[in-house]
Structures are given as C-alpha cells and as structure tokens.
C-alpha cells in the first residue's frame, strides 16, 4: 500500500486576515507542519501533495460587488492567481511533491479538478501513476474543499481518511453535515 497526504488549500486568503478567512486556518497550517515534519510523519507518507485555489477568471464564482456574496455559489474575491492571498500560509512549512491548481476559469472545490503547475496532469492520474492506493486529506475548509476532495478521492477508488485535527471548517453545522456525508461515503473520519 502506498499512502499520500493531500493538503487542501492552506492559503493566506483562507486563513485569519484573508479575504475568505476560516477561524483556525493558521492553526491548521501549523498542525500540518507538525504532522508532516521533515520525515513525512515518520515515513507514513510516500507522497505529499497540495492543492491551491488559483483563480484567473472564475466567472460567477466571484460575487458581483453590487450584490455581494451568498456564500453558497458566490464568494468574495479570493485566491486570485499570482497574489499574496493565493500563496500558502507562511506557517505551512512542508515539502510537497506537486501542487495542483484548481479553479482557474470555473468554480472548483475539489483538488481532483486541479492540474499540476503545467496543467498536463490531474491529481487522480498523478497519484495512480505513483501507485498510491490510500490518501489522507487535511486542510481548509472541512465543509467545502476538504469535503469535495475527500469525496472525489473515495469515488476514484482511493481508501480515504480525513484527519479532522488538521482541518478547520467554516461553520459548525455545515462541518458536522460534511463529516457525516463523508462517513456515509465510506471515508474514515479520524
């Protein structure tokens, strides 16, 4: 069995002070750094990858300023490509094997929509080519992009775990619902 860690969207705009901040985002960056360390969690991970929201022109994903966001399908401007808000939080100090950028021209919540920096390879085929059969998912936010990435990982046939101590959600109700949905999909919530 080959296990990978997928670090989802631990970016400045999703952490305290960002345009779409999640309470505890900076703490998640620090907890993931402590989890991974310099030895990939004492060798538990053969591969470590990360995803980033990387919006160039995501269309209606960004709310019309005159109307404002509904926080369901429209959002404040966030993680605009090549801005400080799209960069990883400075406390996320890990070495990753690849970064998968998602949402360039559409709304995207799952890392499985993302392409490697050169856009030639998507996350699922990239993991499969390395013999990965199991994934752990961590990051931001539990009830949005962590949820979507974990569900897609399980649907793609990877044995999937979500490590909740290394995640933060937007709201208690939606986080609880997301965790239940993931468990119902056969995902191990640890």
GROMACS elastic network, one bead per residue, 0.5 to 0.9 nm:
[ bonds ]
;  ai    aj funct       b0    kb
    1   131     6  0.79678   500
    1   132     6  0.70785   500
    1   133     6  0.60130   500
    1   134     6  0.70513   500
    2    45     6  0.75787   500
    2    46     6  0.62896   500
    2    47     6  0.82371   500
    2   130     6  0.82653   500
    2   131     6  0.61962   500
    2   133     6  0.55501   500
    2   134     6  0.62249   500
    2   135     6  0.84787   500
    3    44     6  0.71192   500
    3    45     6  0.52937   500
    3    46     6  0.57961   500
    3    47     6  0.68314   500
    3    48     6  0.89137   500
    3   131     6  0.87389   500
    3   132     6  0.56603   500
    3   133     6  0.62715   500
    3   135     6  0.54051   500
    3   136     6  0.75287   500
    4    44     6  0.84301   500
    4    45     6  0.52786   500
    4    46     6  0.58876   500
    4    48     6  0.55790   500
    4    49     6  0.74454   500
    4   127     6  0.79018   500
    4   132     6  0.64853   500
    4   133     6  0.81402   500
    4   134     6  0.63813   500
    4   136     6  0.63664   500
    4   137     6  0.86489   500
    5    36     6  0.89106   500
    5    45     6  0.63625   500
    5    46     6  0.83179   500
    5    47     6  0.64044   500
    5    49     6  0.62724   500
    5    50     6  0.81713   500
    5   134     6  0.87426   500
    5   135     6  0.56639   500
    5   137     6  0.60233   500
    5   138     6  0.76329   500
    6    47     6  0.86306   500
    6    48     6  0.61876   500
    6    49     6  0.51178   500
    6    50     6  0.55311   500
    6    51     6  0.74832   500
    6   111     6  0.85569   500
    6   135     6  0.68605   500
    6   136     6  0.61237   500
    6   138     6  0.63670   500
    6   139     6  0.82511   500
    6   149     6  0.87403   500
    7    10     6  0.71749   500
    7    32     6  0.81525   500
    7    48     6  0.76023   500
    7    49     6  0.61970   500
    7    51     6  0.63003   500
    7   136     6  0.85454   500
    7   137     6  0.61737   500
    7   138     6  0.51435   500
    7   139     6  0.54189   500
    7   140     6  0.83978   500
    7   146     6  0.86871   500
    8    11     6  0.87683   500
    8    49     6  0.86802   500
    8    50     6  0.57711   500
    8    52     6  0.68368   500
    8    53     6  0.89763   500
    8   110     6  0.86999   500
    8   111     6  0.71897   500
    8   137     6  0.72120   500
    8   138     6  0.60503   500
    8   140     6  0.58160   500
    8   141     6  0.79243   500
    8   145     6  0.69331   500
    8   146     6  0.61877   500
    8   149     6  0.79204   500
    9    12     6  0.89646   500
    9    14     6  0.75685   500
    9    50     6  0.72018   500
    9    51     6  0.53678   500
    9    53     6  0.63390   500
    9    86     6  0.88461   500
    9    88     6  0.76806   500
    9   111     6  0.87621   500
    9   139     6  0.61851   500
    9   140     6  0.55898   500
    9   141     6  0.77882   500
    9   145     6  0.75872   500
    9   146     6  0.83964   500
   10    13     6  0.85981   500
   10    14     6  0.67573   500
   10    15     6  0.74218   500
   10    25     6  0.72316   500
   10    26     6  0.82827   500
   10    28     6  0.77427   500
   10    29     6  0.63781   500
   10    50     6  0.84356   500
   10    51     6  0.81143   500
   10    52     6  0.74732   500
   10    87     6  0.84167   500
   10    88     6  0.56934   500
   10    89     6  0.60727   500
   10    92     6  0.74422   500
   10   139     6  0.58105   500
   10   140     6  0.59138   500
   10   141     6  0.86463   500
   11    14     6  0.54901   500
   11    15     6  0.65714   500
   11    18     6  0.86190   500
   11    25     6  0.85088   500
   11    29     6  0.87543   500
   11    52     6  0.70916   500
   11    53     6  0.81319   500
   11    79     6  0.75875   500
   11    84     6  0.89126   500
   11    85     6  0.66770   500
   11    86     6  0.56984   500
   11    87     6  0.54095   500
   11    90     6  0.86805   500
   11    92     6  0.88619   500
   11   140     6  0.84351   500
   12    15     6  0.51834   500
   12    16     6  0.76126   500
   12    17     6  0.76959   500
   12    18     6  0.56612   500
   12    19     6  0.84611   500
   12    21     6  0.81081   500
   12    25     6  0.85962   500
   12    26     6  0.85242   500
   12    79     6  0.79625   500
   12    84     6  0.70537   500
   12    86     6  0.61822   500
   12    87     6  0.59827   500
   12    88     6  0.59081   500
   12    90     6  0.80031   500
   13    16     6  0.76911   500
   13    17     6  0.72184   500
   13    19     6  0.50832   500
   13    20     6  0.55557   500
   13    21     6  0.59468   500
   13    22     6  0.87836   500
   13    78     6  0.59555   500
   13    79     6  0.60241   500
   13    84     6  0.82106   500
   13    86     6  0.64029   500
   13    87     6  0.82067   500
   13    88     6  0.89551   500
   13    89     6  0.85417   500
   14    17     6  0.82654   500
   14    18     6  0.56904   500
   14    19     6  0.70431   500
   14    20     6  0.51867   500
   14    22     6  0.55646   500
   14    23     6  0.87256   500
   14    25     6  0.65320   500
   14    26     6  0.88149   500
   14    78     6  0.81023   500
   14    79     6  0.82819   500
   14    85     6  0.81103   500
   14    86     6  0.88116   500
   14    89     6  0.87343   500
   14   140     6  0.71921   500
   14   141     6  0.80510   500
   15    18     6  0.55183   500
   15    19     6  0.84381   500
   15    20     6  0.74858   500
   15    22     6  0.54903   500
   15    23     6  0.70012   500
   15    24     6  0.71341   500
   15    26     6  0.55449   500
   15    27     6  0.87830   500
   15    28     6  0.88957   500
   15    29     6  0.87843   500
   15    89     6  0.73458   500
   15   140     6  0.86976   500
   16    19     6  0.86127   500
   16    20     6  0.84649   500
   16    21     6  0.51494   500
   16    22     6  0.65191   500
   16    23     6  0.64250   500
   16    24     6  0.73016   500
   16    25     6  0.62950   500
   16    26     6  0.65346   500
   17    20     6  0.83441   500
   17    21     6  0.64103   500
   18    22     6  0.85176   500
   18    78     6  0.80403   500
   18    85     6  0.66649   500
   19    76     6  0.68346   500
   19    77     6  0.69810   500
   19    78     6  0.58603   500
   19    79     6  0.84776   500
   19    85     6  0.77400   500
   20    75     6  0.80017   500
   20    76     6  0.67768   500
   20    77     6  0.80241   500
   20    78     6  0.64664   500
   20    79     6  0.89475   500
   21    24     6  0.87428   500
   21    25     6  0.72477   500
   21   170     6  0.84421   500
   22    25     6  0.54319   500
   22    26     6  0.87641   500
   22   140     6  0.76409   500
   22   141     6  0.71465   500
   22   168     6  0.69770   500
   22   169     6  0.67233   500
   22   170     6  0.55721   500
   22   171     6  0.87848   500
   23    26     6  0.81088   500
   23    27     6  0.87341   500
   23   168     6  0.71857   500
   23   169     6  0.77306   500
   23   170     6  0.71955   500
   24    27     6  0.50876   500
   24    28     6  0.62640   500
   24    29     6  0.88478   500
   24   167     6  0.85181   500
   24   168     6  0.61202   500
   24   169     6  0.84431   500
   25    28     6  0.50709   500
   25    29     6  0.64735   500
   25    30     6  0.88799   500
   25    89     6  0.86377   500
   25   139     6  0.82182   500
   25   140     6  0.70473   500
   25   141     6  0.84017   500
   25   167     6  0.80033   500
   25   168     6  0.64146   500
   25   169     6  0.88252   500
   26    29     6  0.50771   500
   26    30     6  0.64548   500
   26    31     6  0.87016   500
   26    89     6  0.70732   500
   26    90     6  0.87092   500
   26    91     6  0.70272   500
   26    92     6  0.84584   500
   27    30     6  0.50906   500
   27    31     6  0.60757   500
   27    32     6  0.85867   500
   27    91     6  0.84726   500
   27   166     6  0.84489   500
   27   168     6  0.87354   500
   28    32     6  0.60575   500
   28    33     6  0.84637   500
   28    91     6  0.89443   500
   28    92     6  0.84161   500
   28   138     6  0.85359   500
   28   139     6  0.66270   500
   28   140     6  0.79538   500
   28   165     6  0.80418   500
   28   166     6  0.53824   500
   28   167     6  0.58812   500
   28   168     6  0.67882   500
   29    32     6  0.53582   500
   29    33     6  0.62718   500
   29    34     6  0.87703   500
   29    88     6  0.87335   500
   29    89     6  0.66115   500
   29    90     6  0.80294   500
   29    91     6  0.54751   500
   29    93     6  0.80056   500
   29   139     6  0.77394   500
   29   166     6  0.80630   500
   29   167     6  0.89656   500
   30    33     6  0.50603   500
   30    34     6  0.62480   500
   30    35     6  0.86061   500
   30    91     6  0.54768   500
   30    92     6  0.60463   500
   30    93     6  0.79945   500
   30   166     6  0.88853   500
   31    34     6  0.50421   500
   31    35     6  0.60466   500
   31    36     6  0.86499   500
   31    92     6  0.84959   500
   31   165     6  0.79116   500
   31   166     6  0.59124   500
   31   167     6  0.88442   500
   32    36     6  0.60575   500
   32    37     6  0.82008   500
   32    92     6  0.69138   500
   32    93     6  0.84403   500
   32    94     6  0.81418   500
   32   138     6  0.76971   500
   32   139     6  0.79629   500
   32   166     6  0.60052   500
   32   167     6  0.87808   500
   33    36     6  0.54024   500
   33    37     6  0.57216   500
   33    38     6  0.87889   500
   33    91     6  0.73197   500
   33    92     6  0.55599   500
   33    93     6  0.55422   500
   33    94     6  0.58748   500
   34    37     6  0.52433   500
   34    38     6  0.89381   500
   34    41     6  0.85343   500
   34    93     6  0.88625   500
   35    40     6  0.77561   500
   35    41     6  0.58358   500
   35   166     6  0.83589   500
   36    39     6  0.67279   500
   36    42     6  0.80491   500
   36    45     6  0.84725   500
   36    48     6  0.87337   500
   36    94     6  0.68327   500
   36    95     6  0.87598   500
   37    40     6  0.58670   500
   37    41     6  0.61723   500
   37    42     6  0.81901   500
   37    93     6  0.83695   500
   37    94     6  0.69404   500
   38    41     6  0.77002   500
   38    42     6  0.83941   500
   38    94     6  0.74384   500
   38    95     6  0.80218   500
   39    42     6  0.50748   500
   39    43     6  0.59165   500
   39    44     6  0.86168   500
   39    45     6  0.88324   500
   40    43     6  0.51360   500
   40    44     6  0.62641   500
   40    45     6  0.55659   500
   40    46     6  0.76481   500
   40    47     6  0.82908   500
   40    48     6  0.78586   500
   40    94     6  0.88310   500
   40    95     6  0.88496   500
   41    44     6  0.53321   500
   41    45     6  0.66725   500
   42    45     6  0.80235   500
   43    46     6  0.68939   500
   45    48     6  0.67161   500
   45   135     6  0.88838   500
   46   132     6  0.83049   500
   47    96     6  0.77090   500
   47    97     6  0.65334   500
   47    98     6  0.89806   500
   47   127     6  0.84760   500
   47   130     6  0.85135   500
   47   132     6  0.81897   500
   48    94     6  0.88277   500
   48    95     6  0.75231   500
   48    96     6  0.50597   500
   48    97     6  0.56719   500
   48    98     6  0.75054   500
   49    95     6  0.86356   500
   49    96     6  0.51271   500
   49    97     6  0.55238   500
   49    98     6  0.51209   500
   49    99     6  0.58790   500
   49   100     6  0.76569   500
   49   123     6  0.88557   500
   50    96     6  0.66739   500
   50    97     6  0.82276   500
   50    98     6  0.65981   500
   50   100     6  0.62534   500
   50   101     6  0.86934   500
   50   111     6  0.83305   500
   51    98     6  0.85995   500
   51    99     6  0.55336   500
   51   101     6  0.58096   500
   51   102     6  0.72294   500
   51   110     6  0.87087   500
   51   111     6  0.57535   500
   51   114     6  0.72537   500
   52    79     6  0.80309   500
   52    86     6  0.72245   500
   52    87     6  0.80903   500
   52    88     6  0.80301   500
   52    99     6  0.72191   500
   52   100     6  0.63277   500
   52   102     6  0.61755   500
   52   103     6  0.86167   500
   52   111     6  0.78881   500
   52   114     6  0.81878   500
   53    78     6  0.82896   500
   53    79     6  0.57331   500
   53    80     6  0.78906   500
   53    81     6  0.81215   500
   53    86     6  0.68901   500
   53   100     6  0.87664   500
   53   101     6  0.60272   500
   53   102     6  0.51335   500
   53   103     6  0.58741   500
   53   104     6  0.77342   500
   53   108     6  0.77288   500
   53   109     6  0.82153   500
   53   111     6  0.87705   500
   53   114     6  0.86471   500
   54    78     6  0.87436   500
   54    79     6  0.56603   500
   54    80     6  0.58075   500
   54    82     6  0.79426   500
   54    86     6  0.65211   500
   54   101     6  0.56124   500
   54   102     6  0.56150   500
   54   103     6  0.57264   500
   54   104     6  0.54309   500
   54   105     6  0.88960   500
   55    58     6  0.58143   500
   55    77     6  0.89248   500
   55    78     6  0.76647   500
   55    79     6  0.60086   500
   55    81     6  0.51920   500
   55    82     6  0.89677   500
   55    86     6  0.84853   500
   55   101     6  0.87708   500
   55   102     6  0.74827   500
   55   103     6  0.53929   500
   55   105     6  0.65428   500
   55   106     6  0.79325   500
   55   107     6  0.84802   500
   56    79     6  0.89615   500
   56    80     6  0.60931   500
   56    81     6  0.55527   500
   56    82     6  0.88586   500
   56   103     6  0.77857   500
   56   105     6  0.60088   500
   56   106     6  0.88938   500
   57    60     6  0.89390   500
   57    61     6  0.88462   500
   57    62     6  0.87132   500
   57    80     6  0.83860   500
   57   103     6  0.84137   500
   57   104     6  0.62385   500
   57   106     6  0.72677   500
   58    61     6  0.55872   500
   58    62     6  0.68262   500
   58   103     6  0.63649   500
   58   104     6  0.60302   500
   58   107     6  0.57535   500
   58   108     6  0.86910   500
   59    62     6  0.65077   500
   59    63     6  0.89134   500
   59   105     6  0.66941   500
   59   106     6  0.62332   500
   59   107     6  0.76537   500
   60    63     6  0.63273   500
   60    64     6  0.77303   500
   60    73     6  0.80360   500
   60    74     6  0.65427   500
   60    75     6  0.87687   500
   60   106     6  0.80905   500
   60   107     6  0.78642   500
   61    73     6  0.62946   500
   61    75     6  0.61369   500
   61    76     6  0.84925   500
   61    77     6  0.85094   500
   61   106     6  0.69989   500
   61   107     6  0.53132   500
   61   108     6  0.87450   500
   62    65     6  0.85839   500
   62    69     6  0.75510   500
   62    73     6  0.85861   500
   62    74     6  0.54355   500
   62    75     6  0.50644   500
   62    76     6  0.57297   500
   62    77     6  0.54663   500
   62    78     6  0.80310   500
   62   107     6  0.86194   500
   63    66     6  0.83494   500
   63    67     6  0.70421   500
   63    68     6  0.54987   500
   63    70     6  0.77431   500
   63    71     6  0.89767   500
   63    73     6  0.85150   500
   63    75     6  0.52275   500
   63    76     6  0.58191   500
   63    77     6  0.73279   500
   64    67     6  0.53435   500
   64    68     6  0.57864   500
   64    69     6  0.72943   500
   64    74     6  0.82791   500
   64    75     6  0.89184   500
   64    76     6  0.86376   500
   65    68     6  0.52003   500
   65    69     6  0.79420   500
   65    76     6  0.82837   500
   67    70     6  0.88223   500
   68    74     6  0.80651   500
   68    75     6  0.78093   500
   68    76     6  0.74669   500
   69    72     6  0.80047   500
   69    73     6  0.79545   500
   69    76     6  0.59626   500
   70    73     6  0.65404   500
   70    74     6  0.54499   500
   70    75     6  0.66418   500
   71    74     6  0.55651   500
   71    75     6  0.53755   500
   71    76     6  0.82597   500
   72    75     6  0.74834   500
   73   107     6  0.83693   500
   74   107     6  0.89689   500
   75    78     6  0.78577   500
   77    80     6  0.71990   500
   78    85     6  0.67639   500
   78    86     6  0.73475   500
   79    82     6  0.83236   500
   79    83     6  0.70673   500
   79    84     6  0.80580   500
   79    85     6  0.51896   500
   79    87     6  0.77222   500
   80    83     6  0.58262   500
   80    84     6  0.84699   500
   80    85     6  0.69429   500
   80    86     6  0.59028   500
   80   104     6  0.87742   500
   81    84     6  0.87492   500
   81    85     6  0.85216   500
   81    86     6  0.61884   500
   81    87     6  0.87526   500
   81   104     6  0.78353   500
   82    85     6  0.83564   500
   82    86     6  0.66442   500
   82    87     6  0.77537   500
   83    86     6  0.54667   500
   83    87     6  0.69025   500
   84    87     6  0.53070   500
   84    88     6  0.85043   500
   85    88     6  0.81040   500
   85    89     6  0.87220   500
   86    89     6  0.88435   500
   87    90     6  0.83351   500
   88    91     6  0.82227   500
   88    92     6  0.66347   500
   89    92     6  0.55380   500
   89    93     6  0.85499   500
   90    93     6  0.69500   500
   96    99     6  0.71414   500
   98   116     6  0.67036   500
   98   117     6  0.79199   500
   99   114     6  0.87669   500
   99   115     6  0.81195   500
   99   116     6  0.57918   500
   99   117     6  0.64783   500
  100   111     6  0.68398   500
  100   112     6  0.84278   500
  100   113     6  0.85265   500
  100   117     6  0.62984   500
  100   119     6  0.82216   500
  100   121     6  0.88721   500
  100   122     6  0.74792   500
  100   123     6  0.67555   500
  101   104     6  0.74825   500
  101   111     6  0.76931   500
  101   113     6  0.82428   500
  101   115     6  0.54632   500
  101   116     6  0.62623   500
  101   117     6  0.65549   500
  101   119     6  0.80274   500
  102   105     6  0.85869   500
  102   106     6  0.84495   500
  102   107     6  0.84115   500
  102   108     6  0.61413   500
  102   109     6  0.78567   500
  102   110     6  0.76556   500
  102   111     6  0.65528   500
  102   112     6  0.82818   500
  102   113     6  0.59370   500
  102   115     6  0.66280   500
  103   106     6  0.50001   500
  103   107     6  0.52860   500
  103   109     6  0.77599   500
  103   113     6  0.77094   500
  103   114     6  0.72934   500
  104   107     6  0.80093   500
  104   108     6  0.83910   500
  104   114     6  0.88428   500
  105   108     6  0.88589   500
  108   111     6  0.80304   500
  108   113     6  0.68123   500
  108   114     6  0.82921   500
  108   145     6  0.82383   500
  109   112     6  0.87067   500
  109   113     6  0.78860   500
  109   144     6  0.65186   500
  109   146     6  0.80689   500
  109   147     6  0.84503   500
  109   148     6  0.58937   500
  109   149     6  0.71899   500
  110   113     6  0.57066   500
  110   114     6  0.73783   500
  110   144     6  0.84743   500
  110   145     6  0.55276   500
  110   146     6  0.74325   500
  110   147     6  0.79746   500
  110   150     6  0.80504   500
  110   151     6  0.85825   500
  110   152     6  0.71760   500
  111   114     6  0.51068   500
  111   115     6  0.83782   500
  111   122     6  0.86803   500
  111   123     6  0.68449   500
  111   124     6  0.89143   500
  111   145     6  0.75471   500
  111   146     6  0.84976   500
  111   148     6  0.78248   500
  111   149     6  0.52999   500
  111   150     6  0.87883   500
  111   152     6  0.83583   500
  111   153     6  0.89502   500
  112   115     6  0.79766   500
  112   122     6  0.65614   500
  112   123     6  0.52771   500
  112   124     6  0.61256   500
  112   148     6  0.87060   500
  112   149     6  0.63913   500
  112   152     6  0.66636   500
  112   153     6  0.75348   500
  113   122     6  0.68495   500
  113   123     6  0.74736   500
  113   124     6  0.89471   500
  113   149     6  0.88961   500
  114   119     6  0.78557   500
  114   121     6  0.84959   500
  114   122     6  0.58058   500
  114   123     6  0.63930   500
  115   118     6  0.71837   500
  115   120     6  0.64986   500
  115   121     6  0.54776   500
  115   123     6  0.64684   500
  116   120     6  0.64913   500
  116   121     6  0.56814   500
  116   122     6  0.63073   500
  116   123     6  0.73114   500
  116   126     6  0.86805   500
  117   120     6  0.79279   500
  117   121     6  0.87006   500
  118   121     6  0.77053   500
  119   122     6  0.72488   500
  121   124     6  0.84985   500
  121   125     6  0.68916   500
  121   126     6  0.62815   500
  122   125     6  0.58790   500
  122   126     6  0.61113   500
  122   127     6  0.87752   500
  123   126     6  0.50402   500
  123   127     6  0.61354   500
  123   128     6  0.85822   500
  124   127     6  0.53462   500
  124   128     6  0.61941   500
  124   129     6  0.86286   500
  124   153     6  0.76412   500
  124   156     6  0.72480   500
  125   129     6  0.59647   500
  125   130     6  0.86770   500
  126   129     6  0.52819   500
  126   130     6  0.67241   500
  126   132     6  0.89755   500
  127   130     6  0.52937   500
  127   131     6  0.66172   500
  127   132     6  0.53649   500
  127   133     6  0.81506   500
  128   131     6  0.50825   500
  128   132     6  0.54250   500
  128   133     6  0.73650   500
  129   132     6  0.75419   500
  132   135     6  0.75402   500
  132   158     6  0.77504   500
  133   157     6  0.77198   500
  133   158     6  0.51689   500
  133   159     6  0.63484   500
  133   160     6  0.88570   500
  134   153     6  0.89879   500
  134   157     6  0.87448   500
  134   158     6  0.51284   500
  134   160     6  0.58967   500
  134   161     6  0.81072   500
  135   150     6  0.86195   500
  135   153     6  0.76006   500
  135   154     6  0.89067   500
  135   158     6  0.64241   500
  135   159     6  0.62331   500
  135   160     6  0.50209   500
  135   161     6  0.63720   500
  135   162     6  0.85493   500
  136   150     6  0.83326   500
  136   159     6  0.85194   500
  136   160     6  0.58583   500
  136   162     6  0.56441   500
  136   163     6  0.67778   500
  137   146     6  0.68321   500
  137   147     6  0.89929   500
  137   149     6  0.77353   500
  137   150     6  0.64056   500
  137   160     6  0.74670   500
  137   161     6  0.62228   500
  137   163     6  0.63414   500
  137   164     6  0.87758   500
  137   166     6  0.87283   500
  137   167     6  0.86643   500
  138   141     6  0.88148   500
  138   142     6  0.81278   500
  138   146     6  0.67116   500
  138   161     6  0.89563   500
  138   162     6  0.62111   500
  138   163     6  0.57967   500
  138   164     6  0.71184   500
  138   165     6  0.83646   500
  138   166     6  0.54631   500
  138   167     6  0.53959   500
  138   168     6  0.88534   500
  139   142     6  0.70976   500
  139   145     6  0.83679   500
  139   146     6  0.63709   500
  139   163     6  0.88651   500
  139   164     6  0.87530   500
  139   166     6  0.62208   500
  139   168     6  0.68865   500
  140   143     6  0.82046   500
  140   144     6  0.76280   500
  140   145     6  0.64805   500
  140   146     6  0.59988   500
  140   166     6  0.88374   500
  140   167     6  0.58403   500
  140   168     6  0.57727   500
  140   169     6  0.67629   500
  140   170     6  0.86271   500
  141   144     6  0.53410   500
  141   145     6  0.56486   500
  141   146     6  0.56303   500
  141   147     6  0.77822   500
  141   167     6  0.66543   500
  141   168     6  0.54758   500
  141   170     6  0.63211   500
  141   175     6  0.86168   500
  142   145     6  0.66502   500
  142   147     6  0.56995   500
  142   148     6  0.89244   500
  142   162     6  0.89495   500
  142   164     6  0.78662   500
  142   167     6  0.58772   500
  142   168     6  0.55265   500
  142   170     6  0.73532   500
  142   174     6  0.87137   500
  142   175     6  0.60451   500
  142   178     6  0.71751   500
  142   179     6  0.78438   500
  143   146     6  0.65862   500
  143   147     6  0.55186   500
  143   148     6  0.82173   500
  143   168     6  0.83340   500
  143   169     6  0.54753   500
  143   170     6  0.66193   500
  143   171     6  0.78229   500
  143   174     6  0.57865   500
  143   176     6  0.80066   500
  143   177     6  0.77704   500
  143   178     6  0.52263   500
  143   179     6  0.76666   500
  144   147     6  0.53349   500
  144   148     6  0.62201   500
  144   149     6  0.86507   500
  144   169     6  0.78237   500
  144   170     6  0.81456   500
  144   174     6  0.87458   500
  144   175     6  0.84727   500
  144   178     6  0.79873   500
  145   148     6  0.50615   500
  145   149     6  0.59213   500
  145   150     6  0.83689   500
  146   149     6  0.52159   500
  146   150     6  0.59967   500
  146   151     6  0.84883   500
  146   162     6  0.81142   500
  146   167     6  0.79783   500
  146   169     6  0.89478   500
  147   150     6  0.52940   500
  147   151     6  0.61178   500
  147   152     6  0.86088   500
  147   162     6  0.86909   500
  147   175     6  0.89535   500
  147   178     6  0.62252   500
  147   179     6  0.76496   500
  147   181     6  0.84557   500
  147   182     6  0.69286   500
  148   151     6  0.52080   500
  148   152     6  0.61613   500
  148   153     6  0.85564   500
  149   152     6  0.51853   500
  149   153     6  0.60700   500
  149   154     6  0.86835   500
  150   154     6  0.62415   500
  150   155     6  0.85495   500
  150   160     6  0.66536   500
  150   161     6  0.76080   500
  150   162     6  0.71209   500
  150   182     6  0.73767   500
  150   187     6  0.75002   500
  151   154     6  0.52426   500
  151   155     6  0.61306   500
  151   156     6  0.86095   500
  151   160     6  0.84023   500
  151   181     6  0.87401   500
  151   182     6  0.64580   500
  151   185     6  0.71327   500
  151   187     6  0.76568   500
  152   156     6  0.60232   500
  152   157     6  0.86957   500
  152   158     6  0.89261   500
  153   156     6  0.51152   500
  153   157     6  0.65994   500
  153   158     6  0.55405   500
  153   159     6  0.77444   500
  153   160     6  0.65463   500
  154   157     6  0.51879   500
  154   158     6  0.51282   500
  154   159     6  0.61603   500
  154   160     6  0.57019   500
  154   161     6  0.89709   500
  154   185     6  0.75498   500
  154   186     6  0.74899   500
  154   187     6  0.67969   500
  155   158     6  0.73964   500
  155   185     6  0.85316   500
  157   160     6  0.85564   500
  159   186     6  0.85671   500
  159   187     6  0.73906   500
  159   188     6  0.84523   500
  160   186     6  0.79922   500
  160   187     6  0.52808   500
  160   188     6  0.63468   500
  160   189     6  0.87125   500
  161   187     6  0.55729   500
  161   189     6  0.57112   500
  161   190     6  0.68449   500
  162   165     6  0.89395   500
  162   166     6  0.86030   500
  162   167     6  0.83921   500
  162   179     6  0.87542   500
  162   182     6  0.85809   500
  162   187     6  0.72343   500
  162   188     6  0.63454   500
  162   190     6  0.60619   500
  163   166     6  0.57156   500
  163   167     6  0.69208   500
  163   188     6  0.85941   500
  163   189     6  0.63583   500
  163   190     6  0.50437   500
  164   167     6  0.50539   500
  164   168     6  0.75187   500
  164   179     6  0.89248   500
  164   189     6  0.69078   500
  164   190     6  0.60701   500
  165   168     6  0.79878   500
  165   190     6  0.79672   500
  168   171     6  0.89997   500
  168   175     6  0.84412   500
  169   172     6  0.70425   500
  169   174     6  0.78145   500
  169   175     6  0.55240   500
  170   173     6  0.89462   500
  170   174     6  0.74179   500
  170   175     6  0.70087   500
  171   174     6  0.55642   500
  171   175     6  0.59503   500
  171   176     6  0.85619   500
  172   175     6  0.51075   500
  172   176     6  0.60654   500
  172   177     6  0.85925   500
  173   176     6  0.52628   500
  173   177     6  0.62651   500
  173   178     6  0.86392   500
  174   177     6  0.50216   500
  174   178     6  0.60150   500
  174   179     6  0.85960   500
  175   178     6  0.50278   500
  175   179     6  0.61751   500
  175   180     6  0.86132   500
  176   179     6  0.52366   500
  176   180     6  0.62809   500
  176   181     6  0.86643   500
  177   180     6  0.51479   500
  177   181     6  0.61454   500
  177   182     6  0.86451   500
  178   181     6  0.50201   500
  178   182     6  0.61331   500
  178   183     6  0.85876   500
  179   182     6  0.51264   500
  179   183     6  0.61723   500
  179   184     6  0.85779   500
  179   189     6  0.70874   500
  180   183     6  0.51010   500
  180   184     6  0.61025   500
  180   185     6  0.86325   500
  180   189     6  0.88752   500
  181   184     6  0.50599   500
  181   185     6  0.63021   500
  181   186     6  0.89696   500
  181   187     6  0.88035   500
  182   185     6  0.50333   500
  182   186     6  0.66692   500
  182   187     6  0.53474   500
  182   188     6  0.77455   500
  182   189     6  0.75585   500
  183   186     6  0.52302   500
  183   188     6  0.60896   500
  183   189     6  0.64120   500
  184   187     6  0.71907   500
  185   188     6  0.89823   500
